[in-house]
């Protein structure tokens, strides 16, 4: 009944009556036995439809426990799972569908209207599973290799057209094993997940590792800060991942100020650099908080830092996990000295196979077997890493390097500023000039002189923005990151 990739069925046998998945909104709860039965129904449906190994099934749905059943059924049948970003326009969605050419699109009933105008080979509602009988003696006859692709996750497209990242069974499972071991996850752990399940942070950062460990995944759909915090207490969550913009909203709620969150071991932040003001809000309440680092092409988990150390080394992501390696190289390919900034490279079995239908981009992503992340980092004397920013975001003004994250961390500490994002624009005199986009508290007025004086206390003169632009709201990507491409267009 079990083949080497079907660990979810083994987990179901070991943790049969423990809760596997809970839906925040409907409060539906699945035990691991319930999850196994749902997986086998989907696997039987796929086999009955004659779907073959390597074919793609795309899913167009908001967050739901059902997506995990489909995901693991695809694994058992050797089918490639492709979650679609439901926030994209129809034009953008059509582009993804034409790229991955799925045999079937499974859609949520609420999204049926969104399917109109899309050209697909075949489309069926996810509710079709209600008509499928549970198999009595299901057994997979599909031959698997560890290198076979399990899922294609499309990048956010902040660096251009979205690319389909091919993640093999090896990559997904090693990321999960590495996370369980390095982070000390177990069946006692519960996570609240509002991260979109079309994104690697939603699927692979905590959800799949926790299911491997026998823990509980509580699935939320449309993020609302008070709801997410209440769910944290209601379901006695121990570890959860949110992006910085979510944390900024959460720390501003009455519920955050009132609750002690007694069950929580640690709050994790990822997806973008986290403002120090968020760190301070958690530390003030005595709550453990830390940042992680990852990317769709690698894991996404790559580092571990004990929460106690994170409180003293604000902004550090710690040391590489058990089964992956890192190095930081300068522009000439030499290893950077302690504290020197260079590009981060990663290596390990959790790294992706390549970009779907993009052999040139795949080749460019690797150098001597190492994945080039495009992120800038530095390593301190203890071997702990700090992510400084994206290589493409670095600003060169008057021959000096400016890292936007450093300027943003300075600005966010200025009274009245809610969010800050820094970009570089062309300048005839300096090559590039530093431009800051801000959102401010209601009824707050900040003039140019006040902002300059604040920056002078923290930054060298060449790092201080030459222009400050205040907006009602900063543009965001579909996963909650500040969209710097849009800011550059505005600038």
Secondary structure, 3 states (H helix, E strand, C coil): CCCCCCHHHHHHHHCCCCEEEEECCCCCEEEHHHHHHHHHHHHHHHHHCCCCCCCEEEEECCCCCHHHHHHHHHHHHCCEEEECCCCCCHHHHHHHHHHHCCCEEEECHHHCHHHCCCCCCCEEEHHHHHHCCCCCCCCCCCCCCCCCEEEEEECCCCCCCCCEEEEEHHHHHHHHHHHHHHHCCCCCCEEEECCCCCCHHHHHHCHHHHHHHCCEEEECCCCCHHHHHHHHHHCCCCEEEECHHHHHHHCCCHHHHHCCCCCCCEEEECCCCCCHHHHHHHHHCCCCEEECCCECCECCCCEECCHHHHHHCCCEEEEECCCEEEEEECCCCCECCCCCCEEEEEEECCECCEECCCHHHHHHHEECCEEEEEEEEEECCCCCEEEEEEHHHCEEECCEEECHHHHHHHHHCCCCEEEEEEEEEEECCCEEEEEEEEEECCCCCCCHHHHHHHHHCCCCHHHCCCEEEECCCCCECCCCCECHHHHHHHC
